[in-house]
Amino acid sequence: MDVQEVALRVQGIAAVAWDYEAAHSREDRLHVDVLRAIADGSMDERSRSLAQAALATTMIQFGRHAA
């Protein structure tokens, strides 16, 4: 993942902003994907640890109806 890919995905979110559920879902997925890229590929231990800790929320079972 690189900045250009993130920028393209941000543009995609903006393109569907009229559909808040689709935009919210894409935004959530982007955030998780960026955190995963950091967790899996960062050379900085602190950044990697922070990303891994934040990703723990994806394992919490609760209804995610709005996104």
Secondary structure in CASP SS format (residue, H / E / C, confidence):
PFRMAT SS
TARGET T0000
AUTHOR 0000-0000-0000
METHOD secondary structure of the structure
MODEL  1
M C 1.00
D C 1.00
V H 1.00
Q H 1.00
E H 1.00
V H 1.00
A H 1.00
L H 1.00
R H 1.00
V H 1.00
Q H 1.00
G H 1.00
I H 1.00
A H 1.00
A H 1.00
V C 1.00
A C 1.00
W C 1.00
D C 1.00
Y H 1.00
E H 1.00
A H 1.00
A H 1.00
H H 1.00
S H 1.00
R H 1.00
E H 1.00
D H 1.00
R H 1.00
L H 1.00
H H 1.00
V H 1.00
D H 1.00
V H 1.00
L H 1.00
R H 1.00
A H 1.00
I H 1.00
A H 1.00
D H 1.00
G H 1.00
S C 1.00
M C 1.00
D C 1.00
E H 1.00
R H 1.00
S H 1.00
R H 1.00
S H 1.00
L H 1.00
A H 1.00
Q H 1.00
A H 1.00
A H 1.00
L H 1.00
A H 1.00
T H 1.00
T H 1.00
M H 1.00
I C 1.00
Q C 1.00
F C 1.00
G C 1.00
R C 1.00
H C 1.00
A C 1.00
A C 1.00
END
